[in-house]
Amino acid sequence: MDIILAEEIGKLIAIAILTLPPLWLILKKAGFNPWLSFMAIIPPAGVGIIIVALFLGFKDWPNNKGTQ
């Protein structure tokens, strides 16, 4: 039981390491607070990534206000 739990925690840490830096850069270049990228590690099964994607998809981008 402990081995399975350790493997799952290891997978979550690996996913966090792989997804946080790109999200950090995307949010920073879009003009949002890059600390929002830590929402992507909310379990279960990528719910945090969906939240971040919806946030980016439906929010007015701060660096795009002069073009509309």
N, CA, C and O atoms as a Tripos MOL2 file, in Angstrom:
@<TRIPOS>MOLECULE
protein
  272   271    68     0     0
PROTEIN
NO_CHARGES

@<TRIPOS>ATOM
      1 N           0.8240   -1.2000    0.0000 N.3       1 MET1
      2 CA          0.0000    0.0000    0.0000 C.3       1 MET1
      3 C           0.8660    1.2600    0.0000 C.2       1 MET1
      4 O           0.5790    2.2000   -0.7410 O.2       1 MET1
      5 N           1.9040    1.2920    0.8070 N.am      2 ASP2
      6 CA          2.7690    2.4650    0.8860 C.3       2 ASP2
      7 C           3.5330    2.6820   -0.4140 C.2       2 ASP2
      8 O           3.7980    3.8200   -0.8010 O.2       2 ASP2
      9 N           3.8840    1.5930   -1.0850 N.am      3 ILE3
     10 CA          4.6230    1.7140   -2.3470 C.3       3 ILE3
     11 C           3.7390    2.3410   -3.4190 C.2       3 ILE3
     12 O           4.2000    3.1840   -4.1880 O.2       3 ILE3
     13 N           2.4830    1.9380   -3.4730 N.am      4 ILE4
     14 CA          1.5600    2.4970   -4.4520 C.3       4 ILE4
     15 C           1.3350    3.9790   -4.1820 C.2       4 ILE4
     16 O           1.3080    4.7820   -5.1150 O.2       4 ILE4
     17 N           1.1750    4.3440   -2.9320 N.am      5 LEU5
     18 CA          0.9790    5.7460   -2.5700 C.3       5 LEU5
     19 C           2.2110    6.5760   -2.9260 C.2       5 LEU5
     20 O           2.0770    7.6950   -3.4210 O.2       5 LEU5
     21 N           3.3800    6.0540   -2.6850 N.am      6 ALA6
     22 CA          4.6160    6.7690   -3.0160 C.3       6 ALA6
     23 C           4.7460    6.9610   -4.5250 C.2       6 ALA6
     24 O           5.2030    8.0090   -4.9820 O.2       6 ALA6
     25 N           4.3430    5.9470   -5.3000 N.am      7 GLU7
     26 CA          4.4030    6.0790   -6.7580 C.3       7 GLU7
     27 C           3.4410    7.1580   -7.2480 C.2       7 GLU7
     28 O           3.7840    7.9280   -8.1440 O.2       7 GLU7
     29 N           2.2540    7.2220   -6.6770 N.am      8 GLU8
     30 CA          1.2770    8.2310   -7.0820 C.3       8 GLU8
     31 C           1.7460    9.6360   -6.7120 C.2       8 GLU8
     32 O           1.5770   10.5740   -7.4900 O.2       8 GLU8
     33 N           2.3280    9.7780   -5.5410 N.am      9 ILE9
     34 CA          2.8590   11.0850   -5.1390 C.3       9 ILE9
     35 C           4.0040   11.4880   -6.0650 C.2       9 ILE9
     36 O           4.1260   12.6550   -6.4370 O.2       9 ILE9
     37 N           4.8300   10.5340   -6.4310 N.am     10 GLY10
     38 CA          5.9220   10.7990   -7.3670 C.3      10 GLY10
     39 C           5.4080   11.2600   -8.7220 C.2      10 GLY10
     40 O           5.9770   12.1660   -9.3320 O.2      10 GLY10
     41 N           4.3340   10.6390   -9.1920 N.am     11 LYS11
     42 CA          3.7380   11.0480  -10.4670 C.3      11 LYS11
     43 C           3.1870   12.4660  -10.3810 C.2      11 LYS11
     44 O           3.3530   13.2520  -11.3130 O.2      11 LYS11
     45 N           2.5370   12.7980   -9.2780 N.am     12 LEU12
     46 CA          1.9980   14.1490   -9.1080 C.3      12 LEU12
     47 C           3.0990   15.2020   -9.0770 C.2      12 LEU12
     48 O           2.9490   16.2850   -9.6420 O.2      12 LEU12
     49 N           4.1910   14.8800   -8.4210 N.am     13 ILE13
     50 CA          5.3200   15.8160   -8.3730 C.3      13 ILE13
     51 C           5.9250   15.9980   -9.7590 C.2      13 ILE13
     52 O           6.2820   17.1120  -10.1420 O.2      13 ILE13
     53 N           6.0400   14.9020  -10.5150 N.am     14 ALA14
     54 CA          6.5920   14.9880  -11.8690 C.3      14 ALA14
     55 C           5.6920   15.8290  -12.7750 C.2      14 ALA14
     56 O           6.1830   16.6360  -13.5640 O.2      14 ALA14
     57 N           4.3880   15.6400  -12.6630 N.am     15 ILE15
     58 CA          3.4560   16.4290  -13.4730 C.3      15 ILE15
     59 C           3.5380   17.9050  -13.1020 C.2      15 ILE15
     60 O           3.4950   18.7720  -13.9740 O.2      15 ILE15
     61 N           3.6560   18.1860  -11.8160 N.am     16 ALA16
     62 CA          3.7710   19.5790  -11.3690 C.3      16 ALA16
     63 C           5.0390   20.2170  -11.9120 C.2      16 ALA16
     64 O           5.0230   21.3700  -12.3430 O.2      16 ALA16
     65 N           6.1290   19.4790  -11.8920 N.am     17 ILE17
     66 CA          7.4020   20.0100  -12.3900 C.3      17 ILE17
     67 C           7.3190   20.2870  -13.8840 C.2      17 ILE17
     68 O           7.9150   21.2480  -14.3710 O.2      17 ILE17
     69 N           6.5870   19.4560  -14.6140 N.am     18 LEU18
     70 CA          6.4940   19.6320  -16.0610 C.3      18 LEU18
     71 C           5.4840   20.6940  -16.4830 C.2      18 LEU18
     72 O           5.6490   21.3010  -17.5410 O.2      18 LEU18
     73 N           4.4510   20.9330  -15.6950 N.am     19 THR19
     74 CA          3.4150   21.8810  -16.1190 C.3      19 THR19
     75 C           3.5670   23.2870  -15.5520 C.2      19 THR19
     76 O           3.1110   24.2450  -16.1760 O.2      19 THR19
     77 N           4.1820   23.4360  -14.4100 N.am     20 LEU20
     78 CA          4.2610   24.7650  -13.7940 C.3      20 LEU20
     79 C           5.0990   25.7770  -14.5810 C.2      20 LEU20
     80 O           4.6360   26.9020  -14.7740 O.2      20 LEU20
     81 N           6.2970   25.4430  -15.0430 N.am     21 PRO21
     82 CA          7.0740   26.4630  -15.7700 C.3      21 PRO21
     83 C           6.4060   26.9850  -17.0450 C.2      21 PRO21
     84 O           6.4130   28.1960  -17.2640 O.2      21 PRO21
     85 N           5.8210   26.1180  -17.9080 N.am     22 PRO22
     86 CA          5.1500   26.6870  -19.0820 C.3      22 PRO22
     87 C           3.9410   27.5610  -18.7220 C.2      22 PRO22
     88 O           3.7290   28.6110  -19.3280 O.2      22 PRO22
     89 N           3.1560   27.1240  -17.7390 N.am     23 LEU23
     90 CA          2.0170   27.9320  -17.3310 C.3      23 LEU23
     91 C           2.4650   29.2520  -16.7230 C.2      23 LEU23
     92 O           1.8280   30.2840  -16.9310 O.2      23 LEU23
     93 N           3.5590   29.2190  -15.9730 N.am     24 TRP24
     94 CA          4.1080   30.4370  -15.3760 C.3      24 TRP24
     95 C           4.4380   31.4500  -16.4750 C.2      24 TRP24
     96 O           4.0910   32.6260  -16.3640 O.2      24 TRP24
     97 N           5.1140   30.9890  -17.5440 N.am     25 LEU25
     98 CA          5.4910   31.8850  -18.6300 C.3      25 LEU25
     99 C           4.2800   32.3840  -19.4100 C.2      25 LEU25
    100 O           4.2290   33.5540  -19.7890 O.2      25 LEU25
    101 N           3.3100   31.5160  -19.6510 N.am     26 ILE26
    102 CA          2.1020   31.9150  -20.3760 C.3      26 ILE26
    103 C           1.3640   32.9990  -19.6130 C.2      26 ILE26
    104 O           0.9810   34.0180  -20.1880 O.2      26 ILE26
    105 N           1.1620   32.7860  -18.3240 N.am     27 LEU27
    106 CA          0.4480   33.7680  -17.5230 C.3      27 LEU27
    107 C           1.2200   35.0790  -17.4140 C.2      27 LEU27
    108 O           0.6240   36.1550  -17.4340 O.2      27 LEU27
    109 N           2.5300   34.9930  -17.3000 N.am     28 LYS28
    110 CA          3.3530   36.1990  -17.1800 C.3      28 LYS28
    111 C           3.3160   37.0160  -18.4680 C.2      28 LYS28
    112 O           3.1890   38.2400  -18.4200 O.2      28 LYS28
    113 N           3.4270   36.3490  -19.6250 N.am     29 LYS29
    114 CA          3.3960   37.0660  -20.8980 C.3      29 LYS29
    115 C           2.0050   37.6040  -21.2250 C.2      29 LYS29
    116 O           1.8730   38.5860  -21.9560 O.2      29 LYS29
    117 N           0.9740   36.9650  -20.6870 N.am     30 ALA30
    118 CA         -0.3880   37.4350  -20.9230 C.3      30 ALA30
    119 C          -0.7400   38.6040  -20.0130 C.2      30 ALA30
    120 O          -1.7800   39.2350  -20.2020 O.2      30 ALA30
    121 N           0.0970   38.9030  -19.0370 N.am     31 GLY31
    122 CA         -0.1370   40.0310  -18.1540 C.3      31 GLY31
    123 C          -0.8630   39.6720  -16.8710 C.2      31 GLY31
    124 O          -1.2920   40.5630  -16.1370 O.2      31 GLY31
    125 N          -1.0080   38.3760  -16.5830 N.am     32 PHE32
    126 CA         -1.6520   37.9340  -15.3590 C.3      32 PHE32
    127 C          -0.6030   37.6300  -14.3000 C.2      32 PHE32
    128 O           0.5910   37.5670  -14.5930 O.2      32 PHE32
    129 N          -1.0560   37.4460  -13.0820 N.am     33 ASN33
    130 CA         -0.1700   37.0690  -12.0040 C.3      33 ASN33
    131 C           0.3070   35.6230  -12.2390 C.2      33 ASN33
    132 O          -0.5170   34.7080  -12.2690 O.2      33 ASN33
    133 N           1.6100   35.4070  -12.4040 N.am     34 PRO34
    134 CA          2.0980   34.0570  -12.7000 C.3      34 PRO34
    135 C           1.8920   33.0560  -11.5670 C.2      34 PRO34
    136 O           1.9920   31.8490  -11.7870 O.2      34 PRO34
    137 N           1.6050   33.5380  -10.3640 N.am     35 TRP35
    138 CA          1.3710   32.6130   -9.2580 C.3      35 TRP35
    139 C           0.0970   31.8000   -9.4490 C.2      35 TRP35
    140 O          -0.1150   30.8130   -8.7450 O.2      35 TRP35
    141 N          -0.7510   32.2000  -10.3910 N.am     36 LEU36
    142 CA         -1.9500   31.4260  -10.6890 C.3      36 LEU36
    143 C          -1.6180   30.0570  -11.2750 C.2      36 LEU36
    144 O          -2.4650   29.1640  -11.2840 O.2      36 LEU36
    145 N          -0.3970   29.8880  -11.7620 N.am     37 SER37
    146 CA         -0.0060   28.5970  -12.3320 C.3      37 SER37
    147 C          -0.0240   27.4890  -11.2820 C.2      37 SER37
    148 O          -0.1210   26.3130  -11.6340 O.2      37 SER37
    149 N           0.0680   27.8410  -10.0050 N.am     38 PHE38
    150 CA          0.0280   26.8200   -8.9640 C.3      38 PHE38
    151 C          -1.3680   26.2170   -8.7910 C.2      38 PHE38
    152 O          -1.5240   25.2060   -8.1060 O.2      38 PHE38
    153 N          -2.3730   26.8250   -9.4020 N.am     39 MET39
    154 CA         -3.7040   26.2270   -9.3800 C.3      39 MET39
    155 C          -3.7440   24.9500  -10.2070 C.2      39 MET39
    156 O          -4.6390   24.1230  -10.0310 O.2      39 MET39
    157 N          -2.7900   24.7850  -11.1000 N.am     40 ALA40
    158 CA         -2.7760   23.6200  -11.9810 C.3      40 ALA40
    159 C          -2.4650   22.3290  -11.2390 C.2      40 ALA40
    160 O          -2.6910   21.2470  -11.7810 O.2      40 ALA40
    161 N          -1.9630   22.4090  -10.0360 N.am     41 ILE41
    162 CA         -1.6260   21.1770   -9.3210 C.3      41 ILE41
    163 C          -2.7350   20.7490   -8.3640 C.2      41 ILE41
    164 O          -2.5220   19.8900   -7.5090 O.2      41 ILE41
    165 N          -3.9230   21.3500   -8.5090 N.am     42 ILE42
    166 CA         -5.0620   20.9470   -7.6850 C.3      42 ILE42
    167 C          -5.5450   19.5730   -8.1500 C.2      42 ILE42
    168 O          -5.8990   19.4070   -9.3170 O.2      42 ILE42
    169 N          -5.5630   18.5970   -7.2550 N.am     43 PRO43
    170 CA         -6.1020   17.2900   -7.6490 C.3      43 PRO43
    171 C          -7.6180   17.3290   -7.6290 C.2      43 PRO43
    172 O          -8.1270   18.3290   -7.1230 O.2      43 PRO43
    173 N          -8.3600   16.4400   -8.0780 N.am     44 PRO44
    174 CA         -8.0210   15.1850   -8.7410 C.3      44 PRO44
    175 C          -8.0320   15.3230  -10.2590 C.2      44 PRO44
    176 O          -8.8120   16.0930  -10.8190 O.2      44 PRO44
    177 N          -7.1960   14.6030  -10.8840 N.am     45 ALA45
    178 CA         -7.1500   14.3910  -12.3420 C.3      45 ALA45
    179 C          -7.1570   15.6700  -13.1680 C.2      45 ALA45
    180 O          -7.9110   15.7740  -14.1360 O.2      45 ALA45
    181 N          -6.3520   16.6190  -12.8110 N.am     46 GLY46
    182 CA         -6.1770   17.8050  -13.6320 C.3      46 GLY46
    183 C          -7.2820   18.8370  -13.5500 C.2      46 GLY46
    184 O          -7.4480   19.6260  -14.4800 O.2      46 GLY46
    185 N          -8.0340   18.8570  -12.4790 N.am     47 VAL47
    186 CA         -9.0860   19.8640  -12.3260 C.3      47 VAL47
    187 C          -8.4730   21.2580  -12.3220 C.2      47 VAL47
    188 O          -9.0610   22.2010  -12.8510 O.2      47 VAL47
    189 N          -7.3060   21.3880  -11.7330 N.am     48 GLY48
    190 CA         -6.6420   22.6910  -11.6990 C.3      48 GLY48
    191 C          -6.2470   23.1770  -13.0750 C.2      48 GLY48
    192 O          -6.3210   24.3750  -13.3500 O.2      48 GLY48
    193 N          -5.8270   22.2700  -13.9520 N.am     49 ILE49
    194 CA         -5.4630   22.6550  -15.3190 C.3      49 ILE49
    195 C          -6.7020   23.1500  -16.0600 C.2      49 ILE49
    196 O          -6.6230   24.1030  -16.8350 O.2      49 ILE49
    197 N          -7.8330   22.5140  -15.8260 N.am     50 ILE50
    198 CA         -9.0780   22.9510  -16.4480 C.3      50 ILE50
    199 C          -9.4600   24.3400  -15.9430 C.2      50 ILE50
    200 O          -9.9160   25.1800  -16.7180 O.2      50 ILE50
    201 N          -9.2770   24.5810  -14.6520 N.am     51 ILE51
    202 CA         -9.5960   25.8950  -14.0790 C.3      51 ILE51
    203 C          -8.7200   26.9770  -14.7080 C.2      51 ILE51
    204 O          -9.2150   28.0480  -15.0600 O.2      51 ILE51
    205 N          -7.4180   26.7030  -14.8490 N.am     52 VAL52
    206 CA         -6.5090   27.6760  -15.4470 C.3      52 VAL52
    207 C          -6.8670   27.9060  -16.9110 C.2      52 VAL52
    208 O          -6.8390   29.0450  -17.3760 O.2      52 VAL52
    209 N          -7.2050   26.8460  -17.6460 N.am     53 ALA53
    210 CA         -7.5730   26.9870  -19.0530 C.3      53 ALA53
    211 C          -8.8450   27.8230  -19.2130 C.2      53 ALA53
    212 O          -8.9230   28.6740  -20.0980 O.2      53 ALA53
    213 N          -9.8270   27.5810  -18.3650 N.am     54 LEU54
    214 CA        -11.0550   28.3760  -18.4230 C.3      54 LEU54
    215 C         -10.7890   29.8310  -18.0530 C.2      54 LEU54
    216 O         -11.3680   30.7430  -18.6420 O.2      54 LEU54
    217 N          -9.9190   30.0390  -17.0830 N.am     55 PHE55
    218 CA         -9.5610   31.3980  -16.6800 C.3      55 PHE55
    219 C          -8.9220   32.1410  -17.8530 C.2      55 PHE55
    220 O          -9.2710   33.2890  -18.1290 O.2      55 PHE55
    221 N          -7.9840   31.4840  -18.5450 N.am     56 LEU56
    222 CA         -7.3100   32.1210  -19.6740 C.3      56 LEU56
    223 C          -8.2450   32.2940  -20.8660 C.2      56 LEU56
    224 O          -8.1200   33.2620  -21.6170 O.2      56 LEU56
    225 N          -9.1670   31.3740  -21.0420 N.am     57 GLY57
    226 CA        -10.0370   31.4240  -22.2030 C.3      57 GLY57
    227 C         -11.1240   32.4860  -22.1390 C.2      57 GLY57
    228 O         -11.5010   33.0480  -23.1670 O.2      57 GLY57
    229 N         -11.6290   32.7660  -20.9510 N.am     58 PHE58
    230 CA        -12.7740   33.6560  -20.8410 C.3      58 PHE58
    231 C         -12.4850   34.9930  -20.1670 C.2      58 PHE58
    232 O         -13.3980   35.7920  -19.9630 O.2      58 PHE58
    233 N         -11.2530   35.2370  -19.8270 N.am     59 LYS59
    234 CA        -10.8780   36.4860  -19.1590 C.3      59 LYS59
    235 C         -10.3540   37.4780  -20.1890 C.2      59 LYS59
    236 O          -9.7040   37.0790  -21.1550 O.2      59 LYS59
    237 N         -10.6290   38.7740  -19.9950 N.am     60 ASP60
    238 CA        -10.0270   39.7970  -20.8410 C.3      60 ASP60
    239 C          -8.5460   39.8890  -20.5020 C.2      60 ASP60
    240 O          -8.1700   40.0170  -19.3370 O.2      60 ASP60
    241 N          -7.7210   39.8220  -21.5230 N.am     61 TRP61
    242 CA         -6.2810   39.8180  -21.3070 C.3      61 TRP61
    243 C          -5.8000   41.2520  -21.0930 C.2      61 TRP61
    244 O          -6.1050   42.1270  -21.9030 O.2      61 TRP61
    245 N          -5.0540   41.5070  -20.0180 N.am     62 PRO62
    246 CA         -4.6210   42.8710  -19.7010 C.3      62 PRO62
    247 C          -3.7360   43.4980  -20.7600 C.2      62 PRO62
    248 O          -3.7960   44.7120  -20.9510 O.2      62 PRO62
    249 N          -2.9210   42.7290  -21.4530 N.am     63 ASN63
    250 CA         -2.0180   43.3140  -22.4340 C.3      63 ASN63
    251 C          -2.6950   43.4950  -23.7920 C.2      63 ASN63
    252 O          -2.0350   43.8910  -24.7520 O.2      63 ASN63
    253 N          -3.9880   43.2170  -23.8920 N.am     64 ASN64
    254 CA         -4.6990   43.3140  -25.1570 C.3      64 ASN64
    255 C          -5.8000   44.3740  -25.1010 C.2      64 ASN64
    256 O          -6.6590   44.3980  -25.9830 O.2      64 ASN64
    257 N          -5.8030   45.2340  -24.1130 N.am     65 LYS65
    258 CA         -6.8930   46.1860  -23.9280 C.3      65 LYS65
    259 C          -6.8770   47.3110  -24.9540 C.2      65 LYS65
    260 O          -7.9390   47.8470  -25.2690 O.2      65 LYS65
    261 N          -5.7360   47.6850  -25.4810 N.am     66 GLY66
    262 CA         -5.6610   48.7870  -26.4240 C.3      66 GLY66
    263 C          -6.1140   48.4220  -27.8280 C.2      66 GLY66
    264 O          -6.3350   49.3230  -28.6370 O.2      66 GLY66
    265 N          -6.2610   47.1500  -28.1540 N.am     67 THR67
    266 CA         -6.5880   46.7530  -29.5190 C.3      67 THR67
    267 C          -8.0840   46.5810  -29.7360 C.2      67 THR67
    268 O          -8.5020   46.3970  -30.8790 O.2      67 THR67
    269 N          -8.8900   46.6300  -28.7180 N.am     68 GLN68
    270 CA        -10.3280   46.3900  -28.9100 C.3      68 GLN68
    271 C         -11.1180   47.6540  -28.9250 C.2      68 GLN68
    272 O         -12.3390   47.6170  -29.0780 O.2      68 GLN68
@<TRIPOS>BOND
     1     1     2 1
     2     2     3 1
     3     3     4 2
     4     3     5 am
     5     5     6 1
     6     6     7 1
     7     7     8 2
     8     7     9 am
     9     9    10 1
    10    10    11 1
    11    11    12 2
    12    11    13 am
    13    13    14 1
    14    14    15 1
    15    15    16 2
    16    15    17 am
    17    17    18 1
    18    18    19 1
    19    19    20 2
    20    19    21 am
    21    21    22 1
    22    22    23 1
    23    23    24 2
    24    23    25 am
    25    25    26 1
    26    26    27 1
    27    27    28 2
    28    27    29 am
    29    29    30 1
    30    30    31 1
    31    31    32 2
    32    31    33 am
    33    33    34 1
    34    34    35 1
    35    35    36 2
    36    35    37 am
    37    37    38 1
    38    38    39 1
    39    39    40 2
    40    39    41 am
    41    41    42 1
    42    42    43 1
    43    43    44 2
    44    43    45 am
    45    45    46 1
    46    46    47 1
    47    47    48 2
    48    47    49 am
    49    49    50 1
    50    50    51 1
    51    51    52 2
    52    51    53 am
    53    53    54 1
    54    54    55 1
    55    55    56 2
    56    55    57 am
    57    57    58 1
    58    58    59 1
    59    59    60 2
    60    59    61 am
    61    61    62 1
    62    62    63 1
    63    63    64 2
    64    63    65 am
    65    65    66 1
    66    66    67 1
    67    67    68 2
    68    67    69 am
    69    69    70 1
    70    70    71 1
    71    71    72 2
    72    71    73 am
    73    73    74 1
    74    74    75 1
    75    75    76 2
    76    75    77 am
    77    77    78 1
    78    78    79 1
    79    79    80 2
    80    79    81 am
    81    81    82 1
    82    82    83 1
    83    83    84 2
    84    83    85 am
    85    85    86 1
    86    86    87 1
    87    87    88 2
    88    87    89 am
    89    89    90 1
    90    90    91 1
    91    91    92 2
    92    91    93 am
    93    93    94 1
    94    94    95 1
    95    95    96 2
    96    95    97 am
    97    97    98 1
    98    98    99 1
    99    99   100 2
   100    99   101 am
   101   101   102 1
   102   102   103 1
   103   103   104 2
   104   103   105 am
   105   105   106 1
   106   106   107 1
   107   107   108 2
   108   107   109 am
   109   109   110 1
   110   110   111 1
   111   111   112 2
   112   111   113 am
   113   113   114 1
   114   114   115 1
   115   115   116 2
   116   115   117 am
   117   117   118 1
   118   118   119 1
   119   119   120 2
   120   119   121 am
   121   121   122 1
   122   122   123 1
   123   123   124 2
   124   123   125 am
   125   125   126 1
   126   126   127 1
   127   127   128 2
   128   127   129 am
   129   129   130 1
   130   130   131 1
   131   131   132 2
   132   131   133 am
   133   133   134 1
   134   134   135 1
   135   135   136 2
   136   135   137 am
   137   137   138 1
   138   138   139 1
   139   139   140 2
   140   139   141 am
   141   141   142 1
   142   142   143 1
   143   143   144 2
   144   143   145 am
   145   145   146 1
   146   146   147 1
   147   147   148 2
   148   147   149 am
   149   149   150 1
   150   150   151 1
   151   151   152 2
   152   151   153 am
   153   153   154 1
   154   154   155 1
   155   155   156 2
   156   155   157 am
   157   157   158 1
   158   158   159 1
   159   159   160 2
   160   159   161 am
   161   161   162 1
   162   162   163 1
   163   163   164 2
   164   163   165 am
   165   165   166 1
   166   166   167 1
   167   167   168 2
   168   167   169 am
   169   169   170 1
   170   170   171 1
   171   171   172 2
   172   171   173 am
   173   173   174 1
   174   174   175 1
   175   175   176 2
   176   175   177 am
   177   177   178 1
   178   178   179 1
   179   179   180 2
   180   179   181 am
   181   181   182 1
   182   182   183 1
   183   183   184 2
   184   183   185 am
   185   185   186 1
   186   186   187 1
   187   187   188 2
   188   187   189 am
   189   189   190 1
   190   190   191 1
   191   191   192 2
   192   191   193 am
   193   193   194 1
   194   194   195 1
   195   195   196 2
   196   195   197 am
   197   197   198 1
   198   198   199 1
   199   199   200 2
   200   199   201 am
   201   201   202 1
   202   202   203 1
   203   203   204 2
   204   203   205 am
   205   205   206 1
   206   206   207 1
   207   207   208 2
   208   207   209 am
   209   209   210 1
   210   210   211 1
   211   211   212 2
   212   211   213 am
   213   213   214 1
   214   214   215 1
   215   215   216 2
   216   215   217 am
   217   217   218 1
   218   218   219 1
   219   219   220 2
   220   219   221 am
   221   221   222 1
   222   222   223 1
   223   223   224 2
   224   223   225 am
   225   225   226 1
   226   226   227 1
   227   227   228 2
   228   227   229 am
   229   229   230 1
   230   230   231 1
   231   231   232 2
   232   231   233 am
   233   233   234 1
   234   234   235 1
   235   235   236 2
   236   235   237 am
   237   237   238 1
   238   238   239 1
   239   239   240 2
   240   239   241 am
   241   241   242 1
   242   242   243 1
   243   243   244 2
   244   243   245 am
   245   245   246 1
   246   246   247 1
   247   247   248 2
   248   247   249 am
   249   249   250 1
   250   250   251 1
   251   251   252 2
   252   251   253 am
   253   253   254 1
   254   254   255 1
   255   255   256 2
   256   255   257 am
   257   257   258 1
   258   258   259 1
   259   259   260 2
   260   259   261 am
   261   261   262 1
   262   262   263 1
   263   263   264 2
   264   263   265 am
   265   265   266 1
   266   266   267 1
   267   267   268 2
   268   267   269 am
   269   269   270 1
   270   270   271 1
   271   271   272 2
@<TRIPOS>SUBSTRUCTURE
     1 MET1         2 RESIDUE 1 A MET
     2 ASP2         6 RESIDUE 1 A ASP
     3 ILE3        10 RESIDUE 1 A ILE
     4 ILE4        14 RESIDUE 1 A ILE
     5 LEU5        18 RESIDUE 1 A LEU
     6 ALA6        22 RESIDUE 1 A ALA
     7 GLU7        26 RESIDUE 1 A GLU
     8 GLU8        30 RESIDUE 1 A GLU
     9 ILE9        34 RESIDUE 1 A ILE
    10 GLY10       38 RESIDUE 1 A GLY
    11 LYS11       42 RESIDUE 1 A LYS
    12 LEU12       46 RESIDUE 1 A LEU
    13 ILE13       50 RESIDUE 1 A ILE
    14 ALA14       54 RESIDUE 1 A ALA
    15 ILE15       58 RESIDUE 1 A ILE
    16 ALA16       62 RESIDUE 1 A ALA
    17 ILE17       66 RESIDUE 1 A ILE
    18 LEU18       70 RESIDUE 1 A LEU
    19 THR19       74 RESIDUE 1 A THR
    20 LEU20       78 RESIDUE 1 A LEU
    21 PRO21       82 RESIDUE 1 A PRO
    22 PRO22       86 RESIDUE 1 A PRO
    23 LEU23       90 RESIDUE 1 A LEU
    24 TRP24       94 RESIDUE 1 A TRP
    25 LEU25       98 RESIDUE 1 A LEU
    26 ILE26      102 RESIDUE 1 A ILE
    27 LEU27      106 RESIDUE 1 A LEU
    28 LYS28      110 RESIDUE 1 A LYS
    29 LYS29      114 RESIDUE 1 A LYS
    30 ALA30      118 RESIDUE 1 A ALA
    31 GLY31      122 RESIDUE 1 A GLY
    32 PHE32      126 RESIDUE 1 A PHE
    33 ASN33      130 RESIDUE 1 A ASN
    34 PRO34      134 RESIDUE 1 A PRO
    35 TRP35      138 RESIDUE 1 A TRP
    36 LEU36      142 RESIDUE 1 A LEU
    37 SER37      146 RESIDUE 1 A SER
    38 PHE38      150 RESIDUE 1 A PHE
    39 MET39      154 RESIDUE 1 A MET
    40 ALA40      158 RESIDUE 1 A ALA
    41 ILE41      162 RESIDUE 1 A ILE
    42 ILE42      166 RESIDUE 1 A ILE
    43 PRO43      170 RESIDUE 1 A PRO
    44 PRO44      174 RESIDUE 1 A PRO
    45 ALA45      178 RESIDUE 1 A ALA
    46 GLY46      182 RESIDUE 1 A GLY
    47 VAL47      186 RESIDUE 1 A VAL
    48 GLY48      190 RESIDUE 1 A GLY
    49 ILE49      194 RESIDUE 1 A ILE
    50 ILE50      198 RESIDUE 1 A ILE
    51 ILE51      202 RESIDUE 1 A ILE
    52 VAL52      206 RESIDUE 1 A VAL
    53 ALA53      210 RESIDUE 1 A ALA
    54 LEU54      214 RESIDUE 1 A LEU
    55 PHE55      218 RESIDUE 1 A PHE
    56 LEU56      222 RESIDUE 1 A LEU
    57 GLY57      226 RESIDUE 1 A GLY
    58 PHE58      230 RESIDUE 1 A PHE
    59 LYS59      234 RESIDUE 1 A LYS
    60 ASP60      238 RESIDUE 1 A ASP
    61 TRP61      242 RESIDUE 1 A TRP
    62 PRO62      246 RESIDUE 1 A PRO
    63 ASN63      250 RESIDUE 1 A ASN
    64 ASN64      254 RESIDUE 1 A ASN
    65 LYS65      258 RESIDUE 1 A LYS
    66 GLY66      262 RESIDUE 1 A GLY
    67 THR67      266 RESIDUE 1 A THR
    68 GLN68      270 RESIDUE 1 A GLN
